[in-house]
Amino acid sequence: DGGITQSPKYLFRKEGQNVTLSCEQNLNHDAMYWYRQDPGQGLRLIYYSQIVNDFQKGDIAEGYSVSREKKESFPLTVTSAQKNPTAFYLCASSIAPGTGGYEQYFGPGTRLTVT
Amino acid sequence: SQQGEEDPQALSIQEGENATMNCSYKTSINNLQWYRQNSGRGLVHLILIRSNEREKHSGRLRVTLDTSKKSSSLLITASRAADTASYFCATDLDSSYKLIFGSGTRLLVRP
């Protein structure tokens, strides 16, 4: 059963604590992404990775960190430096973009609540 | 800043009717994609239209692209209650790794 898994579905943390969100894919995709979605809003790119051991900041990387040690895994850490961490976090993957365009495959999301 | 803006923000129709939602963008694109999101779930890719294409069909979906007006439309024909979801357009500017998503249209199909 191919796809992207994110765990957990719901996560609750106290302010000041770091928290790591899991993302795993078995689609053999080179590229992986993390997005943040706030209520009634579109997606904003946090980080993306083109290949193992490489990643780039997206539009809202402050307060977040990632690693890409394996092709299948792209965990996201929400640090205490992130001022408004409560949000819905979506992980995605894709083949490497080419001239023909590409589609992104999304996981089911993790809803993080920080109080 | 938002590259893609959907219109309307919300749409309520009766089952069996057609639903049309629009997306406008600001800069030249390589391709434009439409995604669907059921409440509290991840996004699902619906259709991709390249900048040199004007229309594309997939089942009950019809997408048009007008690069001169920097706009796209998604038509869902003979809508069903199961089509209730949010629909997002996403623009790919230069075949890079970055898709820019709009804020979405929330579609409600009443049985």
Interface residues (C-beta under 8 A of the other chain):
Chain A: I4 Q6 A31 Y33 Y35 G40 Q41 G42 L43 R44 L45 Y48 Q50 Q56 G58 F88 L90 A92 S94 P97 G98 T99 G100 G101 Y102 E103 Q104 Y105 F106 G107 P108 G109 R111
Chain B: Q2 G4 N30 N31 Q33 Y35 G40 R41 G42 L43 V44 H45 L48 R50 F88 D92 S95 S96 Y97 K98 L99 F101 G102 S103 G104
